[in-house]
Amino acid sequence: MKTLFRISESAGSEKKLKIVFFGLGSIGSRLARLIRDNYNHDLYAFRSQKKDLNDLGIDEVYEINEVERLSPDVAFITNPTSLHVDTAIRSASMGIHLFIEKPLCNSLVKCDSLLGIVQKKRVLTYVACNLRFDPIIQYLKRTLDLNRIFYSRAICSSYLPDWRPNQDYKNSYSVRKELGGGVVLDLIHEPDYCHWLFGPISKINGTGGKCSHFEIETEDFADMNLHHSSGFLSNIHLNYFGRKLQRKIEIFGNNLYIEADLIERTVITVNEEGNDIQKFDPIDRDYTYEQELKYFFQCLNDHEVPMNNIEEHRTVLKPVLEFKENLGL
């Protein structure tokens, strides 16, 4: 699918881009490091105030008019979720292409305004759900027979204090309602890849809330029932308090069972022919981010609309936010 984007002569995966980062937390720093180490792009970081310089050696700017004078090709929006849309609107208004860390926002109020600016300025957008680049999820995408399957059950269970070893979890955005924290948005990867594998989500119901001892304002667990437009049903369990790390999906079909374990790196298939176990190579924590950066830069280079642009992502985000709102937290 091709479109006419505004791309400067310098843009492209093999040519030098000007990239500005809005946010150098854990994910912003990871992406900036990977770009610095693997591409010949000029990197800048917008900081709201002058503090200690960043550890990556990236040039910093402190006023939005400095960003405008730089005329960047791309903005990486990796600040807290609650700031994403305002930052994206400001960047898109300057004709800057957008790489937005998931989720797009914690409220859809300004999304139509953002979409209108994106279309007017003809900028490329991508919302980063890096789990789509896990080789196991990609294997499922290639091989699933959607006419044979009818139900899936996924789990993501992890322990929030272990997420960022150098930070007290009580200081993270994950625990703060106004910043868009909570498992439903933090772990939107699961609804996203279920949408990608099984088709659009028409509604989500279920339960969720806070039940752990954590000092947290947001939900620390959710059990979500996804109703896909095709009639397919998905169940997802998410939590912040699982001492055993789990991330896997089970898929059920006519005389078919598939278990894809993203931690153990296996896919087990049980069908009329018997049992089959496929082992996938281990991947390090950088791998899926490296792959999505490669994909994003290639889309820029080829003038191609990426998957999970803001229009697609919004179709996942809308039922997810409606579910989160119904939790009443």
C-alpha positions, -999 to +999 in steps of 0.1 A: +000+000+000+016+032-011+010+069-003+025+102-009+043+113+023+064+144+028+099+129+030+130+150+027+159+141+004+178+129+034+151+105+047+154+068+044+169+038+062+204+043+046+204+081+045+208+104+074+177+115+093+172+141+120+154+125+149+141+141+180+132+121+211+105+134+234+113+113+265+144+094+275+130+070+301+137+033+298+121+028+264+132+061+249+168+054+260+167+019+246+155+030+212+179+060+211+208+037+219+198+012+192+196+040+166+229+055+177+246+021+175+231+009+142+223+039+121+239+071+109+212+094+120+214+127+139+198+124+173+184+151+196+165+150+228+138+175+239+141+181+276+116+202+296+144+215+318+182+215+320+193+187+343+222+163+341+230+156+305+218+122+291+241+092+292+238+086+255+257+117+244+227+130+225+224+167+219+196+183+239+171+211+232+149+228+257+124+249+238+099+238+212+110+266+189+145+250+189+129+218+177+112+237+149+145+253+139+160+218+137+133+207+112+135+170+123+123+143+099+110+121+128+098+125+163+101+095+187+073+101+213+084+081+243+073+103+272+044+092+296+013+080+279-008+110+290+015+133+271+016+113+238-012+130+219-003+166+228+033+159+218+022+141+186-001+171+176+027+195+182+051+174+161+027+166+133+018+203+130+055+208+120+053+181+094+073+156+114+068+119+110+057+101+142+070+070+160+048+067+191+055+042+218+024+022+227-003+031+236-012+061+216-030+077+246-051+072+277-080+092+263-094+094+228-106+131+233-079+146+210-074+117+186-096+131+159-076+164+160-044+145+157-057+124+128-068+155+110-034+171+113-016+139+102-038+137+071-034+174+063+004+174+068+007+139+052+030+125+078+037+089+085+026+075+118+035+042+136+025+031+171+051+008+184+038-026+196+071-044+193+057-079+202+044-081+166+081-086+158+086-116+180+094-146+157+068-167+175+040-142+170+051-138+134+051-175+129+015-177+142+005-148+118+019-168+089+005-202+097-028-199+115-058-212+097-085-188+108-113-210+094-102-238+118-098-219+151-124-203+173-109-194+208-077-182+224-064-177+259-034-155+266-016-146+298+010-120+307+021-123+343+050-104+356+063-087+388+062-049+386+091-042+410+114-062+386+105-042+355+129-013+361+156-026+385+171+009+390+138+026+399+115+022+428+082+009+413+063+035+433+079+062+413+070+047+379+042+059+356+028+024+358+013+031+392-001+066+384-036+070+370-031+105+356+000+093+336-019+064+320-006+035+341-022+002+349-019-032+333-046-026+307-026+000+288+009-010+300+003-045+286-017-036+255+006-059+236-018-088+242-050-071+229-029-058+200-015-091+188-049-107+193-063-080+170-034-087+145-038-125+146-076-129+149-091-097+134-108-065+147-121-063+182-158-053+185-160-051+223-143-062+255-159-071+288-145-088+319-131-078+353-101-060+367-090-039+396-064-037+424-059-067+446-022-068+455-003-052+483+014-028+459+012+010+465-006+017+432-035+039+420-043+018+389-055-017+382-029-044+389-049-072+372-074-076+344-093-105+329-105-094+294-129-112+271-123-099+235-152-103+210-138-102+175-159-090+146-154-124+130-170-142+159-137-154+173-133-151+211-101-143+230-095-143+267-066-123+282-052-123+317-028-095+327-012-088+361+016-069+378+021-094+407+031-127+392+064-139+407+067-164+379+072-147+346+046-160+320+038-148+285+020-173+263-011-179+242-032-210+238-053-214+206-081-238+203-097-251+171-114-281+154-092-310+165-064-285+171-045-271+201-016-247+199+005-234+228+029-206+220+052-197+249+072-165+244+093-172+275+102-208+269+105-201+231+084-231+221+052-237+200+034-269+207+008-281+182-016-310+189-038-322+161-050-353+143-014-360+132-001-361+168+021-337+188+047-314+174+071-292+194+090-264+176+118-247+194+126-211+186+160-195+192+163-173+223+161-136+216+176-108+237+157-078+250+168-057+221+157-079+193+121-070+187+130-033+191+157-036+165+133-053+141+106-026+145+131+002+140+143-015+108+107-019+097+098+018+105+128+032+087+121+010+057+085+023+056+099+058+055+124+049+028+097+032+007+070+059+013+048+030+026+020+032+052+031+010+081+009-014+100-003-001+133-005+035+122-027+056+144-058+047+125-053+010+130-041+014+166-072+034+174-094+005+165-077-016+193-074+013+217-111+023+217-125-010+231-095-012+255-101+022+269-138+015+272-130-016+292-106+003+314-131+031+320-157+005+331-133-007+358-141+026+376-106+032+389 
